[in-house]
Amino acid sequence: MHHVLQDDIVILSAARTPIGRFAGSLSAFDAVDLGSLAIDAAITRSAVDAAAVDTVNMGIVVSAGLGLAPTKAAALGAGVPATAHVRSVESVCGSAMDAIGLAVESLVVGTATVAVAGGMESRTNGPYLVGPKFRRNSGDYRRGERLRVKRAGAYRFQMSENPQEQLEGTGLVDPTTYDGLFWPAEKKFMRQYALDFAAAQGITVEEVNTYAAESHRKAREATEKGLFGEEIVAAGGVEADELVAEERLQRELAENPDDLASLYNSSAPADAGAAVVLTTGERATELGLTPMARVLGYARVDGVPSEYLSAPVEAAELLSGKLESAGKPADFTIAEANEAFGIQLPLFHRAFKGMDINVHGGAIALGHPLGAAGARILTTLLYAMRRHDRRRGFATICYGGGGGYAMAVERLG
């Protein structure tokens, strides 16, 4: 699937929260809180009245426990009117970029004039899942039976009999890993697919760790210099991304020198929100606004889970080829490619020759907030293009289950 734009669709603004580690600096904020912060900041930066927003799409993967319509809750928290059309998008790690693509489509067909799109995720606050599907046979209960509970309040319950036996016969599942990283059809985690992929491609741990070291170095340097400050909106008193201490990284490297998917060389669970405001070029002119960038097009590829790590390259190459065939510019010099695993970095550097990739580090260093990741890397790309005076760039990301997304933009203003 691809869409090379003939219409002038522009990005007015972009914003993201800091990225917090699992059970770290953003633990006090759930996904809706983080989404609201990002939406509010993006609207404020766009200089568009929140009342003018008619569509909000937000990616989210782990939404259990947030109540109904989390995107609407996030939008209302940012001052968007209740009459705006809202949509929660779940395309695993590609959710936020999919949300942005859907917003572009709504602007092209005229069902919206001003759209907000992005993603939000609090992996820290994902609840545990408990239920009959996971319980084993025990003295008085059998697999597949529902727990025997009684009401303990509106939408709350407690076990009505034999709590000790029921608890012993019931399993807990963490949806941040099960819903976000596990392929039930083959009962395999994305990590195992990544390790199998590396073995098949002959990718070595030395190569991966060399690239990972650069991701950590660049992110630490950018953080120390305050380079992410432009794109970040503070969450409470948290104003910067929460990086892993260098001492911890070196200890991980020493303890697991042969691990191709360790804390040192793969992305870690994280919390964040990110959003962009889009409109048509005509509407931006009517409002007297100068956009950050124009969307040139986007592409999505889907395939088998075992090949998901190479899907971002496939999506980017598909998009570049279609842009060239349509007579559109495809001379990209900068890219943000989400680093789900360091195993991908050799692929990115071979495929995207002549481009600066993740100039300020990537998800290996910063963390991976699932449903917000696509909007986070696009936001980082937009500010990096302005900082480094680059005209055209693209963001690309893989997603579990097998697939990848790419989006190309041209800087304006």
Beta strands, then each sheet from edge to edge (+ up, - down):
strand 1: 2-4
strand 2: 9-16
strand 3: 20-21
strand 4: 55-59
strand 5: 85-89
strand 6: 114-122
strand 7: 129-130
strand 8: 149-153
strand 9: 156-159
strand 10: 172-173
strand 11: 182-183
strand 12: 188-189
strand 13: 270-280
strand 14: 293-302
strand 15: 334-337
strand 16: 356-357
strand 17: 392-399
strand 18: 403-411
sheet 1: 1+ 14- 2+ 13- 3+
sheet 2: 1+ 14- 18+ 17- 15- 16-
sheet 3: 1+ 14- 2+ 13- 6+ 4+ 5+
sheet 4: 7+ 10-
sheet 5: 8+ 9-
sheet 6: 11+ 12-
end
